[in-house]
Amino acid sequence: MNLARRALEGPALEPVELSELLGAGIPLLPLLHEAWQVRQARFGNRVQVHVLNNAQNARCPEDCGYCSQSAISGAPLKPYSWKPRSVLLDEARAAHAAGAYRYCMVASGRGPNPRQIAELCDTVREIKKELPIGICVSLGLLGDEAAHALKAAGVDRLNHNLNSSESHSPEICTGISALMPRTAAASSPIWRSLGPRPLATMQ
């Protein structure tokens, strides 16, 4: 297996070779070692630090079988509604002071309502005005209007968990599974990644 050398020195892997890497016959540990060699050559021990902030906790009406915040979970969580803007701002400042590359605000639930989107947009604008930090959100289902509003406010990345393939998703979550293709299609063309920034060094 010479994937690392090919990746670093060329020639580039052909599409058919890349497809073969997804096959069941490829041993995992040697593949991970090849990936580690490329990472070590390009980045050493540097990492990008992302700080995740749980902006709203529990009380989700969905039945995702793996999620501790779902309606069917028995996890002993303490529910709370959206954190105030002042709290999210303070926590963004703390993330930046700790060296974070990106600050991600996540919320339980099926998706935010228009009032929450407007408030979050105002929060993002204030963070961006004050801090040189990337902003990511994970909010559940979003329509085109909400997604465009968040991008215009300064959100750089949308994180949405597609739980499985479309065919298997009903086995995991009965509510969202029917909307998976619509959700992915609505969001994917809207977001562009941040430009490169220096990596932090892992101590």
Phi and psi restraints in degrees (value plus and minus 20) as a CYANA .aco file:
   2 ASN   PHI    -143.8  -103.8
   2 ASN   PSI      17.6    57.6
   3 LEU   PHI     -83.7   -43.7
   3 LEU   PSI     -62.0   -22.0
   4 ALA   PHI     -82.1   -42.1
   4 ALA   PSI     -67.2   -27.2
   5 ARG   PHI     -81.2   -41.2
   5 ARG   PSI     -61.8   -21.8
   6 ARG   PHI     -84.1   -44.1
   6 ARG   PSI     -60.5   -20.5
   7 ALA   PHI     -86.9   -46.9
   7 ALA   PSI     -56.0   -16.0
   8 LEU   PHI    -106.9   -66.9
   8 LEU   PSI     -55.7   -15.7
   9 GLU   PHI    -135.0   -95.0
   9 GLU   PSI     -37.9     2.1
  10 GLY   PHI      66.4   106.4
  10 GLY   PSI     152.2   192.2
  11 PRO   PHI     -90.3   -50.3
  11 PRO   PSI     135.7   175.7
  12 ALA   PHI     -81.8   -41.8
  12 ALA   PSI     128.4   168.4
  13 LEU   PHI     -85.2   -45.2
  13 LEU   PSI     119.5   159.5
  14 GLU   PHI     -98.8   -58.8
  14 GLU   PSI     135.7   175.7
  15 PRO   PHI     -72.5   -32.5
  15 PRO   PSI     -59.6   -19.6
  16 VAL   PHI     -86.8   -46.8
  16 VAL   PSI     -54.1   -14.1
  17 GLU   PHI     -88.8   -48.8
  17 GLU   PSI     -59.9   -19.9
  18 LEU   PHI     -84.1   -44.1
  18 LEU   PSI     -59.7   -19.7
  19 SER   PHI     -82.9   -42.9
  19 SER   PSI     -56.4   -16.4
  20 GLU   PHI     -84.3   -44.3
  20 GLU   PSI     -45.4    -5.4
  21 LEU   PHI     -86.6   -46.6
  21 LEU   PSI     -39.9     0.1
  22 LEU   PHI    -105.0   -65.0
  22 LEU   PSI     -25.4    14.6
  23 GLY   PHI     -94.4   -54.4
  23 GLY   PSI     137.2   177.2
  24 ALA   PHI     -89.5   -49.5
  24 ALA   PSI     -37.4     2.6
  25 GLY   PHI    -102.5   -62.5
  25 GLY   PSI     -24.3    15.7
  26 ILE   PHI    -104.3   -64.3
  26 ILE   PSI     100.0   140.0
  27 PRO   PHI     -87.6   -47.6
  27 PRO   PSI     114.9   154.9
  28 LEU   PHI     -90.0   -50.0
  28 LEU   PSI     -67.3   -27.3
  29 LEU   PHI     -83.3   -43.3
  29 LEU   PSI     -65.2   -25.2
  30 PRO   PHI     -81.3   -41.3
  30 PRO   PSI     -55.7   -15.7
  31 LEU   PHI     -84.8   -44.8
  31 LEU   PSI     -61.5   -21.5
  32 LEU   PHI     -84.3   -44.3
  32 LEU   PSI     -57.0   -17.0
  33 HIS   PHI     -85.4   -45.4
  33 HIS   PSI     -59.3   -19.3
  34 GLU   PHI     -81.9   -41.9
  34 GLU   PSI     -64.5   -24.5
  35 ALA   PHI     -83.7   -43.7
  35 ALA   PSI     -58.8   -18.8
  36 TRP   PHI     -83.5   -43.5
  36 TRP   PSI     -58.2   -18.2
  37 GLN   PHI     -82.1   -42.1
  37 GLN   PSI     -60.5   -20.5
  38 VAL   PHI     -86.2   -46.2
  38 VAL   PSI     -64.3   -24.3
  39 ARG   PHI     -82.0   -42.0
  39 ARG   PSI     -63.5   -23.5
  40 GLN   PHI     -84.2   -44.2
  40 GLN   PSI     -59.0   -19.0
  41 ALA   PHI     -88.8   -48.8
  41 ALA   PSI     -56.4   -16.4
  42 ARG   PHI    -110.1   -70.1
  42 ARG   PSI     -55.4   -15.4
  43 PHE   PHI    -145.8  -105.8
  43 PHE   PSI     -30.5     9.5
  44 GLY   PHI      39.8    79.8
  44 GLY   PSI    -150.9  -110.9
  45 ASN   PHI    -123.9   -83.9
  45 ASN   PSI       2.2    42.2
  46 ARG   PHI    -104.9   -64.9
  46 ARG   PSI     125.3   165.3
  47 VAL   PHI    -156.6  -116.6
  47 VAL   PSI     138.9   178.9
  48 GLN   PHI    -119.4   -79.4
  48 GLN   PSI     107.4   147.4
  49 VAL   PHI    -113.6   -73.6
  49 VAL   PSI     102.5   142.5
  50 HIS   PHI    -132.8   -92.8
  50 HIS   PSI     110.1   150.1
  51 VAL   PHI    -126.0   -86.0
  51 VAL   PSI     105.2   145.2
  52 LEU   PHI    -121.7   -81.7
  52 LEU   PSI     112.0   152.0
  53 ASN   PHI    -139.5   -99.5
  53 ASN   PSI      98.3   138.3
  54 ASN   PHI     -99.6   -59.6
  54 ASN   PSI      74.9   114.9
  55 ALA   PHI     -97.9   -57.9
  55 ALA   PSI     -40.4    -0.4
  56 GLN   PHI    -169.1  -129.1
  56 GLN   PSI     114.6   154.6
  57 ASN   PHI    -143.9  -103.9
  57 ASN   PSI     112.2   152.2
  58 ALA   PHI      46.8    86.8
  58 ALA   PSI    -189.2  -149.2
  59 ARG   PHI      42.6    82.6
  59 ARG   PSI       8.4    48.4
  60 CYS   PHI    -101.8   -61.8
  60 CYS   PSI     114.8   154.8
  61 PRO   PHI    -100.2   -60.2
  61 PRO   PSI     -28.8    11.2
  62 GLU   PHI     -98.3   -58.3
  62 GLU   PSI     145.6   185.6
  63 ASP   PHI    -138.2   -98.2
  63 ASP   PSI      17.4    57.4
  64 CYS   PHI     -78.7   -38.7
  64 CYS   PSI     101.2   141.2
  65 GLY   PHI     -87.4   -47.4
  65 GLY   PSI     -42.2    -2.2
  66 TYR   PHI    -114.3   -74.3
  66 TYR   PSI     -28.7    11.3
  67 CYS   PHI    -118.9   -78.9
  67 CYS   PSI     109.9   149.9
  68 SER   PHI     -91.2   -51.2
  68 SER   PSI     -33.5     6.5
  69 GLN   PHI    -120.1   -80.1
  69 GLN   PSI     -16.5    23.5
  70 SER   PHI     -97.5   -57.5
  70 SER   PSI     146.6   186.6
  71 ALA   PHI     -84.4   -44.4
  71 ALA   PSI     -43.9    -3.9
  72 ILE   PHI    -116.4   -76.4
  72 ILE   PSI     -21.0    19.0
  73 SER   PHI     -99.2   -59.2
  73 SER   PSI     122.7   162.7
  74 GLY   PHI    -122.7   -82.7
  74 GLY   PSI      -5.3    34.7
  75 ALA   PHI     -84.4   -44.4
  75 ALA   PSI     119.6   159.6
  76 PRO   PHI     -99.7   -59.7
  76 PRO   PSI      49.7    89.7
  77 LEU   PHI    -111.7   -71.7
  77 LEU   PSI     133.9   173.9
  78 LYS   PHI    -120.8   -80.8
  78 LYS   PSI      85.0   125.0
  79 PRO   PHI     -88.3   -48.3
  79 PRO   PSI     124.7   164.7
  80 TYR   PHI    -170.8  -130.8
  80 TYR   PSI     131.0   171.0
  81 SER   PHI    -102.0   -62.0
  81 SER   PSI    -194.4  -154.4
  82 TRP   PHI     -73.1   -33.1
  82 TRP   PSI     111.8   151.8
  83 LYS   PHI     -85.2   -45.2
  83 LYS   PSI     126.6   166.6
  84 PRO   PHI     -81.4   -41.4
  84 PRO   PSI     134.8   174.8
  85 ARG   PHI     -77.4   -37.4
  85 ARG   PSI     -60.0   -20.0
  86 SER   PHI     -81.0   -41.0
  86 SER   PSI     -56.2   -16.2
  87 VAL   PHI     -90.3   -50.3
  87 VAL   PSI     -64.6   -24.6
  88 LEU   PHI     -82.5   -42.5
  88 LEU   PSI     -56.1   -16.1
  89 LEU   PHI     -87.2   -47.2
  89 LEU   PSI     -65.7   -25.7
  90 ASP   PHI     -80.6   -40.6
  90 ASP   PSI     -60.3   -20.3
  91 GLU   PHI     -92.4   -52.4
  91 GLU   PSI     -49.0    -9.0
  92 ALA   PHI     -86.6   -46.6
  92 ALA   PSI     -62.1   -22.1
  93 ARG   PHI     -81.1   -41.1
  93 ARG   PSI     -62.1   -22.1
  94 ALA   PHI     -84.8   -44.8
  94 ALA   PSI     -58.5   -18.5
  95 ALA   PHI     -83.6   -43.6
  95 ALA   PSI     -65.1   -25.1
  96 HIS   PHI     -84.6   -44.6
  96 HIS   PSI     -62.1   -22.1
  97 ALA   PHI     -83.0   -43.0
  97 ALA   PSI     -48.6    -8.6
  98 ALA   PHI    -103.5   -63.5
  98 ALA   PSI     -20.8    19.2
  99 GLY   PHI      74.2   114.2
  99 GLY   PSI      -2.4    37.6
 100 ALA   PHI     -88.3   -48.3
 100 ALA   PSI     121.0   161.0
 101 TYR   PHI    -104.6   -64.6
 101 TYR   PSI     -54.8   -14.8
 102 ARG   PHI    -162.5  -122.5
 102 ARG   PSI     124.2   164.2
 103 TYR   PHI    -135.6   -95.6
 103 TYR   PSI      98.5   138.5
 104 CYS   PHI    -133.7   -93.7
 104 CYS   PSI     101.6   141.6
 105 MET   PHI    -121.3   -81.3
 105 MET   PSI     102.2   142.2
 106 VAL   PHI    -139.5   -99.5
 106 VAL   PSI     132.6   172.6
 107 ALA   PHI    -162.1  -122.1
 107 ALA   PSI     116.1   156.1
 108 SER   PHI     -91.5   -51.5
 108 SER   PSI     144.4   184.4
 109 GLY   PHI      93.3   133.3
 109 GLY   PSI     150.0   190.0
 110 ARG   PHI     -88.4   -48.4
 110 ARG   PSI     -55.7   -15.7
 111 GLY   PHI     148.7   188.7
 111 GLY   PSI     137.0   177.0
 112 PRO   PHI     -96.7   -56.7
 112 PRO   PSI     131.9   171.9
 113 ASN   PHI    -107.8   -67.8
 113 ASN   PSI     149.9   189.9
 114 PRO   PHI     -76.5   -36.5
 114 PRO   PSI     -56.7   -16.7
 115 ARG   PHI     -84.8   -44.8
 115 ARG   PSI     -61.4   -21.4
 116 GLN   PHI     -87.5   -47.5
 116 GLN   PSI     -57.2   -17.2
 117 ILE   PHI     -82.2   -42.2
 117 ILE   PSI     -65.3   -25.3
 118 ALA   PHI     -82.1   -42.1
 118 ALA   PSI     -62.2   -22.2
 119 GLU   PHI     -86.7   -46.7
 119 GLU   PSI     -61.0   -21.0
 120 LEU   PHI     -86.0   -46.0
 120 LEU   PSI     -58.4   -18.4
 121 CYS   PHI     -81.2   -41.2
 121 CYS   PSI     -63.1   -23.1
 122 ASP   PHI     -83.1   -43.1
 122 ASP   PSI     -59.9   -19.9
 123 THR   PHI     -82.7   -42.7
 123 THR   PSI     -65.3   -25.3
 124 VAL   PHI     -82.3   -42.3
 124 VAL   PSI     -62.3   -22.3
 125 ARG   PHI     -80.8   -40.8
 125 ARG   PSI     -60.3   -20.3
 126 GLU   PHI     -87.0   -47.0
 126 GLU   PSI     -61.4   -21.4
 127 ILE   PHI     -82.2   -42.2
 127 ILE   PSI     -66.5   -26.5
 128 LYS   PHI     -85.2   -45.2
 128 LYS   PSI     -54.3   -14.3
 129 LYS   PHI     -86.3   -46.3
 129 LYS   PSI     -52.3   -12.3
 130 GLU   PHI    -118.6   -78.6
 130 GLU   PSI     -53.5   -13.5
 131 LEU   PHI    -145.6  -105.6
 131 LEU   PSI     118.8   158.8
 132 PRO   PHI    -105.4   -65.4
 132 PRO   PSI      53.2    93.2
 133 ILE   PHI    -157.3  -117.3
 133 ILE   PSI     123.9   163.9
 134 GLY   PHI     -92.7   -52.7
 134 GLY   PSI     130.1   170.1
 135 ILE   PHI    -141.0  -101.0
 135 ILE   PSI     108.9   148.9
 136 CYS   PHI    -143.8  -103.8
 136 CYS   PSI     126.9   166.9
 137 VAL   PHI    -151.6  -111.6
 137 VAL   PSI     129.5   169.5
 138 SER   PHI    -154.6  -114.6
 138 SER   PSI      85.6   125.6
 139 LEU   PHI    -147.8  -107.8
 139 LEU   PSI     -16.1    23.9
 140 GLY   PHI      68.3   108.3
 140 GLY   PSI    -166.4  -126.4
 141 LEU   PHI     -95.6   -55.6
 141 LEU   PSI     112.7   152.7
 142 LEU   PHI    -150.1  -110.1
 142 LEU   PSI     119.8   159.8
 143 GLY   PHI    -106.1   -66.1
 143 GLY   PSI     153.2   193.2
 144 ASP   PHI     -78.9   -38.9
 144 ASP   PSI     -64.0   -24.0
 145 GLU   PHI     -82.2   -42.2
 145 GLU   PSI     -64.8   -24.8
 146 ALA   PHI     -85.6   -45.6
 146 ALA   PSI     -61.4   -21.4
 147 ALA   PHI     -84.2   -44.2
 147 ALA   PSI     -63.2   -23.2
 148 HIS   PHI     -86.1   -46.1
 148 HIS   PSI     -57.3   -17.3
 149 ALA   PHI     -83.4   -43.4
 149 ALA   PSI     -62.3   -22.3
 150 LEU   PHI     -85.5   -45.5
 150 LEU   PSI     -61.4   -21.4
 151 LYS   PHI     -84.1   -44.1
 151 LYS   PSI     -62.7   -22.7
 152 ALA   PHI     -83.3   -43.3
 152 ALA   PSI     -50.9   -10.9
 153 ALA   PHI     -94.5   -54.5
 153 ALA   PSI     -39.7     0.3
 154 GLY   PHI     105.3   145.3
 154 GLY   PSI     -15.2    24.8
 155 VAL   PHI     -89.7   -49.7
 155 VAL   PSI     111.8   151.8
 156 ASP   PHI    -116.9   -76.9
 156 ASP   PSI     -50.6   -10.6
 157 ARG   PHI    -158.9  -118.9
 157 ARG   PSI     122.6   162.6
 158 LEU   PHI    -132.4   -92.4
 158 LEU   PSI     103.2   143.2
 159 ASN   PHI    -125.1   -85.1
 159 ASN   PSI      97.7   137.7
 160 HIS   PHI    -150.0  -110.0
 160 HIS   PSI     107.6   147.6
 161 ASN   PHI    -104.9   -64.9
 161 ASN   PSI      85.2   125.2
 162 LEU   PHI    -105.0   -65.0
 162 LEU   PSI      90.7   130.7
 163 ASN   PHI     -87.5   -47.5
 163 ASN   PSI     -49.7    -9.7
 164 SER   PHI    -189.7  -149.7
 164 SER   PSI    -189.5  -149.5
 165 SER   PHI     -88.5   -48.5
 165 SER   PSI     139.4   179.4
 166 GLU   PHI     -79.0   -39.0
 166 GLU   PSI     -57.4   -17.4
 167 SER   PHI     -91.5   -51.5
 167 SER   PSI     -51.8   -11.8
 168 HIS   PHI    -115.1   -75.1
 168 HIS   PSI     -34.8     5.2
 169 SER   PHI     -75.8   -35.8
 169 SER   PSI     -58.5   -18.5
 170 PRO   PHI     -79.8   -39.8
 170 PRO   PSI     -41.1    -1.1
 171 GLU   PHI     -94.1   -54.1
 171 GLU   PSI     -36.9     3.1
 172 ILE   PHI    -126.7   -86.7
 172 ILE   PSI     -61.9   -21.9
 173 CYS   PHI    -168.1  -128.1
 173 CYS   PSI     100.0   140.0
 174 THR   PHI    -101.3   -61.3
 174 THR   PSI     -45.5    -5.5
 175 GLY   PHI    -104.4   -64.4
 175 GLY   PSI     -71.5   -31.5
 176 ILE   PHI     -99.6   -59.6
 176 ILE   PSI     -42.3    -2.3
 177 SER   PHI     -77.2   -37.2
 177 SER   PSI     -56.1   -16.1
 178 ALA   PHI     -88.0   -48.0
 178 ALA   PSI     -39.8     0.2
 179 LEU   PHI    -121.2   -81.2
 179 LEU   PSI     -16.3    23.7
 180 MET   PHI     -75.3   -35.3
 180 MET   PSI     -72.3   -32.3
 181 PRO   PHI     -81.7   -41.7
 181 PRO   PSI     -59.0   -19.0
 182 ARG   PHI     -84.6   -44.6
 182 ARG   PSI     -61.9   -21.9
 183 THR   PHI     -83.7   -43.7
 183 THR   PSI     -67.0   -27.0
 184 ALA   PHI     -85.4   -45.4
 184 ALA   PSI     -61.9   -21.9
 185 ALA   PHI     -87.3   -47.3
 185 ALA   PSI     -54.2   -14.2
 186 ALA   PHI     -89.4   -49.4
 186 ALA   PSI     -53.7   -13.7
 187 SER   PHI    -115.5   -75.5
 187 SER   PSI     -53.1   -13.1
 188 SER   PHI     -80.3   -40.3
 188 SER   PSI     -59.3   -19.3
 189 PRO   PHI     -98.9   -58.9
 189 PRO   PSI     -26.5    13.5
 190 ILE   PHI    -105.3   -65.3
 190 ILE   PSI     -49.2    -9.2
 191 TRP   PHI    -121.9   -81.9
 191 TRP   PSI     120.1   160.1
 192 ARG   PHI    -146.2  -106.2
 192 ARG   PSI     125.3   165.3
 193 SER   PHI     -95.9   -55.9
 193 SER   PSI     140.5   180.5
 194 LEU   PHI     -86.6   -46.6
 194 LEU   PSI     136.8   176.8
 195 GLY   PHI     -88.7   -48.7
 195 GLY   PSI     147.2   187.2
 196 PRO   PHI     -85.1   -45.1
 196 PRO   PSI     121.4   161.4
 197 ARG   PHI    -151.1  -111.1
 197 ARG   PSI     136.7   176.7
 198 PRO   PHI     -78.7   -38.7
 198 PRO   PSI     122.1   162.1
 199 LEU   PHI    -104.0   -64.0
 199 LEU   PSI     128.5   168.5
 200 ALA   PHI     -96.7   -56.7
 200 ALA   PSI     139.0   179.0
 201 THR   PHI    -121.3   -81.3
 201 THR   PSI     105.9   145.9
 202 MET   PHI     -94.9   -54.9
 202 MET   PSI     104.3   144.3
